[in-house]
Amino acid sequence: MIELKVNQTIRSLFAGLDEREIYDELEKDIQKRGILVKGVVANSPEEYKGTIVCGDKRHTLATKLGKEFPYILEEFKDFEEIMEYAKNDNLLRRQLTPAQKLKVESNYIEWLRKTRQEHVDIRGVSSDTPIGNTRELLAEKVGMSPATAQRALYVIENATDEVKKDMYSGETSISGAYKKVKKTKEKGEKDKKDNLIKKFNFDSGVEWCDYGINIYEGCFHNCTYCYAKLMNDRFKWVEVWNEPKKRNLDLVAWEKALEGIPPGVFFFCSTCDAYQPLNKTLKWAREVLQVMLKSKHHILILTKSSDVEDDFDLISQYKNVEVGFTITSLDDITYKKYEPNSSLPSEKVRVLKKAKEMGIKTLVSIEPWIIGHTDPLEIIKQLHPFVDRWIVGVANYMGFQLESYRVYVPTLITYLIENNINYRFKAELDRVVKSYPILSRESYEKSLSQQVGDQ
């Protein structure tokens, strides 16, 4: 007489399937007619002898009702073969909806992967392909389209038990359940993101980035065109703008916060310069970057200081980062009219070349474009061999009308297109292009295809 045993790992294949109604019907049938379909019990290997492979529910009900549990003995070479048999037999015999079958197949694949500690595709073959790329096979096995299978898995992974129950039973369609869960999840992520942004004050407000971080309040560079300086007059972040102070950040909490928001482009920094002279002593930028660079986000460092090269040894170790300079002029003398305390343009160019040589992604922001002082075409011509992408924007708050840029844009865009240069026009400058017949539709569409925003 073999002692029968229930195995929780086999049970886990079918965990989460709401079959209460079927279970109740099965109990009534067994009470009336007994068990008509024999279970399957393992006779080998020795350590699994007596394990109920198929018929767990029938065995439970038979015990409860005092009925006989008939079964047949089967030989198995190992537990993996037992699991596969249990999965296939249950999918064949049980009245499962397509969503429930998908859940069982998905559970089985995940169990295989954890057991073998490797990727396994739906056919049980070892593979380096993650589960996301085996969904077509999974869909085919349960009779779904790949798109429907993907939605069902999304529900399985993210829905409440109540929503999954409705999908499994067929009361709610897979598509309906997916829409409900996606809407709820997106709202939850938005609320979480908004709360973190408010708590850590890292919403950049910059159109070409998702987030921003400021490690100092105030900026010694004291550029005459600085919008943040104007904002400081209103909000008084710091008493004297060009006498900056370190902004204290709890880097442990900050690291957790970075993981709590959706991946995006982080502007480092958005209302100050991380590499202003104060940083030479404090090295605060490096401390913060050591946390940020390990995150899932793309880090965009934009500075006016050549001191950023002090951290190239760190920055060059990561691929999710680029180093950019704001350059409004290449003249080492006239630039001081607008940027009295920033690095010389020649120094910025030297460091850009060094970054490129070290394999660091590079960017130049020609913003503000100060008419009569800034020559974007000449800057791009001289620097584009070692600059990966460009951002160009008008001079806000300086009295220039958008129409003033109209005459310069056709030549600039033509050069960018002909030389296959990646660029992005800021919103105001893009309006100049859209508002006037500067380019043919074909040329304008081509220019858009070269614009680079998100990384």
ZAMARGU-4260 file (C-alpha; in steps of 0.2 Angstrom, whole numbers, plus 5000, padded with zeros to 4 digits):
<rodrens>
0) 5000/5000/5000 | 5008/5016/4994 | 5006/5032/5006 | 4999/5046/4995 | 5007/5063/4996
5) 5002/5080/4990 | 5016/5090/4982 | 5014/5109/4984 | 5026/5113/4969 | 5014/5103/4958
10) 4999/5113/4966 | 5008/5129/4962 | 5006/5126/4944 | 4988/5130/4946 | 4988/5143/4960
15) 4978/5158/4957 | 4965/5150/4946 | 4948/5153/4953 | 4938/5137/4950 | 4926/5138/4965
20) 4911/5134/4954 | 4919/5119/4945 | 4926/5113/4962 | 4908/5113/4969 | 4901/5104/4954
25) 4915/5091/4956 | 4911/5088/4974 | 4892/5086/4970 | 4897/5073/4956 | 4908/5063/4967
30) 4895/5063/4981 | 4883/5056/4968 | 4893/5044/4957 | 4910/5043/4965 | 4927/5046/4956
35) 4925/5041/4938 | 4942/5046/4931 | 4957/5038/4939 | 4971/5049/4946 | 4990/5047/4942
40) 5003/5043/4956 | 5021/5042/4954 | 5030/5026/4957 | 5047/5033/4954 | 5059/5040/4957
45) 5060/5034/4975 | 5059/5051/4984 | 5043/5055/4975 | 5035/5038/4976 | 5017/5041/4981
50) 5016/5059/4975 | 4999/5063/4967 | 5003/5069/4950 | 4986/5071/4943 | 4969/5071/4953
55) 4974/5082/4968 | 4957/5089/4969 | 4948/5072/4967 | 4959/5065/4981 | 4955/5080/4993
60) 4936/5078/4989 | 4937/5059/4991 | 4945/5060/5008 | 4932/5073/5013 | 4917/5063/5007
65) 4924/5046/5013 | 4925/5039/4995 | 4938/5028/4987 | 4952/5037/4976 | 4956/5026/4962
70) 4973/5029/4953 | 4986/5021/4942 | 5005/5021/4945 | 5017/5029/4933 | 5036/5028/4932
75) 5045/5045/4930 | 5064/5048/4928 | 5064/5064/4938 | 5053/5078/4946 | 5054/5088/4930
80) 5046/5075/4920 | 5032/5074/4934 | 5029/5092/4933 | 5027/5092/4914 | 5015/5077/4915
85) 5005/5086/4928 | 5004/5102/4918 | 5000/5093/4901 | 4987/5081/4909 | 4978/5095/4918
90) 4977/5106/4903 | 4970/5092/4893 | 4957/5086/4905 | 4952/5102/4915 | 4939/5114/4908
95) 4950/5129/4908 | 4948/5146/4899 | 4962/5152/4887 | 4967/5164/4900 | 4969/5150/4913
100) 4979/5139/4902 | 4990/5154/4898 | 4993/5156/4917 | 4997/5137/4919 | 5010/5138/4905
105) 5018/5154/4911 | 5019/5146/4929 | 5027/5131/4922 | 5040/5141/4912 | 5045/5151/4927
110) 5047/5135/4938 | 5058/5128/4924 | 5069/5143/4924 | 5071/5144/4943 | 5075/5126/4944
115) 5088/5126/4930 | 5093/5143/4934 | 5093/5148/4916 | 5081/5154/4902 | 5069/5141/4895
120) 5057/5143/4881 | 5039/5137/4880 | 5045/5121/4872 | 5056/5117/4887 | 5072/5120/4878
125) 5086/5129/4886 | 5088/5147/4879 | 5095/5164/4882 | 5079/5172/4876 | 5069/5180/4891
130) 5051/5176/4893 | 5045/5192/4884 | 5052/5185/4868 | 5044/5167/4870 | 5026/5174/4870
135) 5022/5170/4852 | 5026/5152/4856 | 5015/5153/4872 | 5001/5161/4863 | 5001/5147/4850
140) 5001/5134/4863 | 4985/5140/4871 | 4976/5146/4855 | 4978/5165/4857 | 4985/5178/4846
145) 5002/5185/4852 | 4994/5202/4856 | 4980/5194/4866 | 4993/5183/4876 | 5003/5198/4880
150) 4988/5207/4887 | 4983/5192/4897 | 5000/5190/4904 | 5000/5209/4909 | 4984/5206/4918
155) 4991/5191/4927 | 5006/5200/4932 | 4998/5216/4938 | 4979/5214/4942 | 4970/5212/4958
160) 4963/5194/4962 | 4946/5201/4958 | 4950/5206/4941 | 4960/5190/4937 | 4945/5180/4943
165) 4934/5189/4931 | 4946/5186/4917 | 4949/5168/4921 | 4930/5164/4922 | 4927/5174/4906
170) 4915/5186/4914 | 4927/5200/4908 | 4936/5198/4892 | 4955/5198/4891 | 4955/5215/4882
175) 4943/5222/4895 | 4953/5216/4910 | 4969/5223/4901 | 4961/5241/4899 | 4955/5241/4917
180) 4972/5236/4924 | 4982/5247/4913 | 4972/5262/4917 | 4973/5258/4936 | 4992/5255/4935
185) 4996/5271/4925 | 4986/5281/4938 | 4996/5273/4952 | 5012/5276/4943 | 5008/5294/4940
190) 5003/5297/4958 | 5019/5289/4964 | 5029/5299/4951 | 5020/5315/4956 | 5023/5312/4975
195) 5041/5308/4972 | 5044/5323/4961 | 5036/5334/4974 | 5046/5326/4988 | 5063/5327/4980
200) 5059/5342/4969 | 5066/5334/4953 | 5054/5339/4940 | 5065/5348/4927 | 5052/5358/4917
205) 5063/5356/4902 | 5055/5351/4886 | 5069/5339/4881 | 5071/5330/4898 | 5059/5321/4909
210) 5067/5325/4926 | 5079/5337/4933 | 5090/5338/4948 | 5099/5353/4956 | 5113/5350/4968
215) 5117/5369/4972 | 5105/5384/4974 | 5112/5398/4965 | 5126/5399/4952 | 5142/5408/4952
220) 5143/5409/4933 | 5130/5423/4934 | 5125/5422/4915 | 5116/5438/4910 | 5103/5428/4901
225) 5099/5415/4915 | 5081/5411/4917 | 5084/5403/4934 | 5091/5419/4940 | 5075/5428/4936
230) 5065/5414/4944 | 5076/5417/4960 | 5070/5435/4961 | 5053/5428/4964 | 5056/5412/4974
235) 5071/5417/4983 | 5080/5400/4984 | 5096/5409/4988 | 5099/5427/4994 | 5112/5431/4982
240) 5112/5422/4965 | 5130/5421/4962 | 5134/5416/4980 | 5128/5398/4978 | 5125/5386/4992
245) 5126/5367/4992 | 5109/5358/4992 | 5109/5344/5004 | 5102/5328/4998 | 5099/5312/5007
250) 5108/5301/4994 | 5101/5284/5002 | 5083/5291/5000 | 5087/5298/4983 | 5093/5282/4976
255) 5077/5273/4981 | 5067/5288/4974 | 5076/5285/4957 | 5070/5267/4956 | 5052/5273/4960
260) 5049/5283/4945 | 5048/5277/4926 | 5064/5278/4917 | 5068/5294/4909 | 5081/5308/4904
265) 5088/5317/4920 | 5094/5334/4917 | 5110/5337/4928 | 5107/5351/4933 | 5092/5362/4927
270) 5093/5378/4937 | 5112/5379/4942 | 5128/5372/4936 | 5134/5356/4944 | 5152/5361/4940
275) 5153/5379/4946 | 5169/5384/4956 | 5161/5378/4973 | 5161/5360/4967 | 5179/5360/4964
280) 5181/5360/4983 | 5165/5350/4988 | 5165/5337/4974 | 5147/5336/4977 | 5143/5332/4959
285) 5153/5317/4959 | 5144/5310/4975 | 5127/5313/4967 | 5133/5306/4950 | 5139/5290/4959
290) 5121/5286/4964 | 5112/5292/4948 | 5124/5283/4935 | 5119/5267/4943 | 5100/5270/4940
295) 5089/5265/4925 | 5089/5283/4919 | 5099/5292/4906 | 5109/5306/4914 | 5112/5322/4903
300) 5125/5333/4911 | 5124/5351/4904 | 5138/5363/4910 | 5147/5379/4906 | 5163/5373/4916
305) 5178/5363/4910 | 5179/5356/4927 | 5167/5342/4922 | 5183/5333/4915 | 5188/5330/4934
310) 5174/5316/4934 | 5177/5309/4917 | 5186/5294/4925 | 5169/5290/4933 | 5157/5295/4919
315) 5167/5285/4906 | 5162/5269/4915 | 5144/5271/4910 | 5133/5271/4894 | 5118/5280/4901
320) 5126/5297/4902 | 5131/5311/4890 | 5141/5327/4893 | 5135/5343/4886 | 5141/5361/4885
325) 5131/5377/4883 | 5140/5386/4869 | 5134/5403/4863 | 5150/5409/4855 | 5167/5402/4851
330) 5176/5419/4854 | 5186/5419/4871 | 5184/5437/4873 | 5166/5442/4868 | 5158/5428/4877
335) 5161/5436/4893 | 5148/5449/4889 | 5135/5436/4893 | 5144/5423/4903 | 5156/5432/4914
340) 5161/5418/4925 | 5160/5402/4914 | 5175/5393/4906 | 5182/5400/4890 | 5174/5393/4874
345) 5191/5386/4869 | 5192/5376/4886 | 5174/5369/4883 | 5180/5364/4865 | 5195/5355/4872
350) 5185/5345/4885 | 5172/5341/4872 | 5186/5333/4862 | 5193/5324/4877 | 5176/5317/4881
355) 5173/5311/4863 | 5191/5302/4863 | 5186/5294/4880 | 5170/5287/4872 | 5158/5298/4881
360) 5143/5304/4872 | 5143/5323/4869 | 5131/5336/4866 | 5131/5355/4863 | 5116/5367/4867
365) 5116/5382/4857 | 5104/5391/4868 | 5101/5405/4869 | 5104/5410/4851 | 5108/5428/4854
370) 5107/5436/4837 | 5122/5447/4833 | 5133/5437/4846 | 5129/5418/4842 | 5132/5410/4825
375) 5125/5393/4827 | 5130/5388/4809 | 5149/5392/4812 | 5149/5383/4829 | 5141/5367/4822
380) 5153/5368/4807 | 5168/5369/4818 | 5163/5356/4832 | 5151/5343/4824 | 5165/5330/4821
385) 5166/5327/4840 | 5148/5332/4845 | 5135/5318/4844 | 5120/5329/4845 | 5114/5347/4846
390) 5100/5357/4854 | 5096/5374/4847 | 5085/5387/4855 | 5080/5405/4854 | 5085/5419/4867
395) 5070/5421/4878 | 5068/5436/4889 | 5080/5446/4879 | 5068/5456/4867 | 5071/5446/4851
400) 5055/5442/4841 | 5053/5425/4833 | 5053/5432/4816 | 5071/5438/4819 | 5077/5420/4817
405) 5068/5417/4801 | 5082/5423/4789 | 5095/5411/4797 | 5085/5395/4799 | 5085/5389/4780
410) 5104/5389/4779 | 5106/5381/4796 | 5093/5367/4792 | 5101/5364/4775 | 5118/5361/4783
415) 5111/5350/4796 | 5102/5339/4784 | 5117/5338/4771 | 5129/5333/4785 | 5117/5320/4793
420) 5119/5329/4810 | 5107/5324/4824 | 5099/5340/4831 | 5083/5346/4840 | 5076/5363/4839
425) 5068/5370/4855 | 5049/5373/4854 | 5050/5392/4850 | 5063/5389/4836 | 5053/5375/4829
430) 5038/5386/4828 | 5048/5398/4817 | 5051/5383/4805 | 5032/5378/4805 | 5025/5395/4803
435) 5034/5401/4788 | 5037/5393/4771 | 5056/5391/4774 | 5057/5373/4768 | 5048/5361/4756
440) 5037/5348/4765 | 5050/5335/4760 | 5065/5344/4768 | 5055/5348/4784 | 5050/5330/4786
445) 5068/5325/4783 | 5074/5338/4796 | 5062/5331/4809 | 5068/5313/4806 | 5085/5319/4811
450) 5080/5327/4827 | 5085/5318/4843 | 5076/5321/4859 | 5075/5306/4871 | 5089/5294/4872
</rodrens>
